Amino acid sequence: MLKQQEQITEGMTVIDVNGNRVGNVEFIKFGDEDLQDPGVEVNEPSTAPDETPNFFDDIARAIVGGPDIPQEVRQNLLRLGYMKIGNTGLFKGNRYATLDAVDHVHDDHVHLSIDSDALIGG
């Protein structure tokens, strides 16, 4: 059986801990660490096609590297893995959740263990 995070696909609806719709998964990047056994690196292929290390670094900076996200937070997103969530708010930008914030996945919905206010960005 797949881990919860491995069941996430682009387009799934994201729900926060209070049952509020946050948005939809626009992109998912699996991290360098096994969330079931922290500290253990995993060697899974990335979800982005045809990437090379330099290309991915550039893409990661473009996706997660905005001025509102400190370098330490960006590194944490890349280490743990993250979801880019397209926001449902009229004037809000994209937000990000680390994959360890996923409580469970059910019926094309990603349920988070955190409130939408705790998401990164937006």
SULBELSUL-V153916 format. One record per residue. N is the residue number from 1. SS is DSSP state (@ for helix, = for strand, . for the rest). Layout:
{{N | SS} {N | SS}}
This chain:
{{1 | .} {2 | .} {3 | .} {4 | @} {5 | @} {6 | @} {7 | @} {8 | .} {9 | .} {10 | .} {11 | .} {12 | .} {13 | =} {14 | =} {15 | =} {16 | .} {17 | .} {18 | .} {19 | .} {20 | .} {21 | =} {22 | =} {23 | =} {24 | =} {25 | =} {26 | =} {27 | =} {28 | =} {29 | =} {30 | =} {31 | .} {32 | .} {33 | =} {34 | .} {35 | .} {36 | .} {37 | .} {38 | .} {39 | .} {40 | .} {41 | =} {42 | .} {43 | .} {44 | .} {45 | .} {46 | .} {47 | .} {48 | .} {49 | .} {50 | .} {51 | .} {52 | .} {53 | @} {54 | @} {55 | @} {56 | @} {57 | @} {58 | @} {59 | @} {60 | @} {61 | @} {62 | @} {63 | @} {64 | @} {65 | .} {66 | .} {67 | .} {68 | .} {69 | .} {70 | .} {71 | @} {72 | @} {73 | @} {74 | @} {75 | @} {76 | @} {77 | @} {78 | @} {79 | @} {80 | @} {81 | =} {82 | =} {83 | =} {84 | =} {85 | =} {86 | =} {87 | =} {88 | .} {89 | .} {90 | .} {91 | .} {92 | .} {93 | .} {94 | .} {95 | =} {96 | =} {97 | =} {98 | =} {99 | @} {100 | @} {101 | @} {102 | =} {103 | =} {104 | =} {105 | =} {106 | =} {107 | .} {108 | .} {109 | =} {110 | =} {111 | =} {112 | =} {113 | .} {114 | .} {115 | .} {116 | @} {117 | @} {118 | @} {119 | .} {120 | =} {121 | =} {122 | .}}
